[in-house]
């Protein structure tokens, strides 16, 4: 499996520890999200991951400009027939706590994320760090590959 990383991704994840990943290509411009994969037969599943750190999450979801841009990305994914998964570099508990610098509460953020899941199918995935995040992405694509037709 080849993992594709969007060229605009500033803090790419490390997939070195996964024996399943044969290559990571970081020079891709993806139509949506930050991560995608290509199977050995050249096929690419319609599933993309959008990675967010806690600060990114608040900049994207709690500001009008960030949210407007992200909503366009969600709609682009929908029009393309792609599943976009929002993978967050923090646990649910940490998101509830939120960053210290924001007036937008963690509870409001969690409610917004779950509303987006129900309204647009944007699944929020909370991870305990970058290593767990990388493992979640790899395991998801492996599961897709096992059932890929």
C-alpha positions as CSV (number, residue, x, y, z in Angstrom):
1,X,0.0,0.0,0.0
2,X,1.2,3.5,-0.9
3,X,0.1,6.3,1.3
4,X,-0.4,9.6,-0.4
5,X,0.1,12.8,1.6
6,X,-1.1,16.2,0.3
7,X,1.8,18.5,-0.6
8,X,0.2,21.2,1.6
9,X,0.3,19.0,4.7
10,X,2.8,20.9,7.0
11,X,3.4,18.2,9.7
12,X,3.2,14.9,7.9
13,X,2.7,11.8,9.9
14,X,5.4,9.1,10.2
15,X,4.3,5.8,8.8
16,X,7.8,4.2,9.0
17,X,6.8,1.7,11.7
18,X,4.1,0.1,9.5
19,X,5.4,-2.9,7.5
20,X,2.2,-2.6,5.4
21,X,3.1,0.8,3.9
22,X,5.5,0.3,1.1
23,X,5.9,4.0,0.3
24,X,4.8,7.5,1.4
25,X,4.4,10.0,-1.4
26,X,4.4,13.5,-0.1
27,X,4.2,15.4,-3.4
28,X,0.6,14.8,-4.2
29,X,-2.1,17.4,-4.5
30,X,-5.2,15.7,-3.2
31,X,-8.7,16.9,-4.2
32,X,-9.7,16.8,-0.5
33,X,-8.0,15.9,2.8
34,X,-4.4,15.3,3.7
35,X,-4.1,11.5,3.3
36,X,-5.2,9.0,0.8
37,X,-3.9,5.6,-0.4
38,X,-3.2,3.6,-3.5
39,X,-3.3,-0.2,-3.4
40,X,-0.7,-2.3,-5.2
41,X,-3.1,-2.8,-8.2
42,X,-3.2,1.0,-8.7
43,X,-6.7,1.5,-7.4
44,X,-7.6,4.2,-4.9
45,X,-10.5,3.9,-2.5
46,X,-12.9,6.8,-2.2
47,X,-11.8,7.6,1.4
48,X,-9.7,10.5,2.5
49,X,-8.4,11.7,5.9
50,X,-8.2,15.3,7.0
51,X,-5.7,15.7,9.9
52,X,-6.1,18.4,12.5
53,X,-4.1,19.3,15.5
54,X,-6.0,21.0,18.3
55,X,-5.0,24.5,17.1
56,X,-5.9,23.6,13.5
57,X,-9.2,22.3,14.7
58,X,-10.1,25.6,16.4
59,X,-8.8,27.7,13.5
60,X,-10.9,25.7,11.1
61,X,-14.1,25.2,13.0
62,X,-14.3,28.2,15.3
63,X,-13.6,31.0,12.8
64,X,-15.9,32.1,10.0
65,X,-13.2,32.1,7.4
66,X,-11.8,28.7,8.4
67,X,-15.2,27.1,8.6
68,X,-16.3,28.5,5.2
69,X,-13.2,27.0,3.6
70,X,-13.7,23.6,5.3
71,X,-17.4,23.5,4.4
72,X,-16.3,23.9,0.7
73,X,-14.0,20.9,1.2
74,X,-16.8,18.8,2.7
75,X,-19.1,19.7,-0.2
76,X,-16.3,19.0,-2.7
77,X,-15.9,15.5,-1.1
78,X,-19.6,14.9,-1.4
79,X,-19.7,16.0,-5.0
80,X,-16.8,13.7,-5.8
81,X,-18.4,10.7,-4.1
82,X,-15.6,10.6,-1.5
83,X,-15.8,9.8,2.2
84,X,-13.9,12.4,4.2
85,X,-12.8,11.5,7.7
86,X,-11.7,14.1,10.2
87,X,-8.9,12.7,12.3
88,X,-7.9,14.8,15.3
89,X,-4.6,14.6,17.1
90,X,-6.2,14.7,20.5
91,X,-8.5,12.6,22.6
92,X,-12.2,13.5,23.0
93,X,-11.4,14.5,26.6
94,X,-8.7,16.9,25.4
95,X,-11.0,18.4,22.8
96,X,-13.6,18.9,25.5
97,X,-11.0,20.8,27.5
98,X,-10.2,22.9,24.4
99,X,-7.2,25.3,24.0
100,X,-6.7,28.0,26.7
101,X,-6.6,30.9,24.2
102,X,-10.2,30.5,22.7
103,X,-13.5,31.8,23.7
104,X,-15.1,28.9,21.7
105,X,-15.6,26.2,24.3
106,X,-14.5,22.6,24.0
107,X,-18.1,21.5,24.5
108,X,-19.2,23.7,21.6
109,X,-16.5,22.2,19.5
110,X,-17.5,18.6,20.3
111,X,-21.2,19.4,19.6
112,X,-20.2,21.0,16.2
113,X,-18.1,18.0,15.3
114,X,-20.9,15.5,16.1
115,X,-23.5,17.7,14.2
116,X,-21.2,17.7,11.1
117,X,-21.1,13.9,11.4
118,X,-24.8,13.6,11.5
119,X,-25.5,16.3,8.9
120,X,-22.7,15.8,6.4
121,X,-21.3,12.3,7.3
122,X,-18.0,13.8,8.4
123,X,-16.8,11.2,11.0
124,X,-14.6,12.7,13.7
125,X,-11.9,10.4,15.0
126,X,-10.1,11.3,18.2
127,X,-6.5,10.0,18.6
128,X,-4.1,9.9,21.5
129,X,-1.2,11.4,19.6
130,X,0.4,11.2,16.1
131,X,1.5,7.6,16.3
132,X,-2.1,6.4,17.1
133,X,-3.3,8.6,14.3
134,X,-1.0,7.0,11.8
135,X,-2.0,3.6,12.9
136,X,-5.7,4.4,12.6
137,X,-5.2,5.6,9.0
138,X,-3.2,2.5,8.0
139,X,-5.6,0.1,9.7
140,X,-8.6,1.8,8.0
141,X,-7.1,1.5,4.6
142,X,-6.1,-2.1,5.3
143,X,-9.7,-2.9,6.2
144,X,-10.9,-1.2,3.0
145,X,-8.4,-3.2,1.0
146,X,-9.5,-6.5,2.5
147,X,-13.1,-5.8,1.2
148,X,-12.1,-3.8,-1.9
149,X,-13.7,-5.0,-5.1
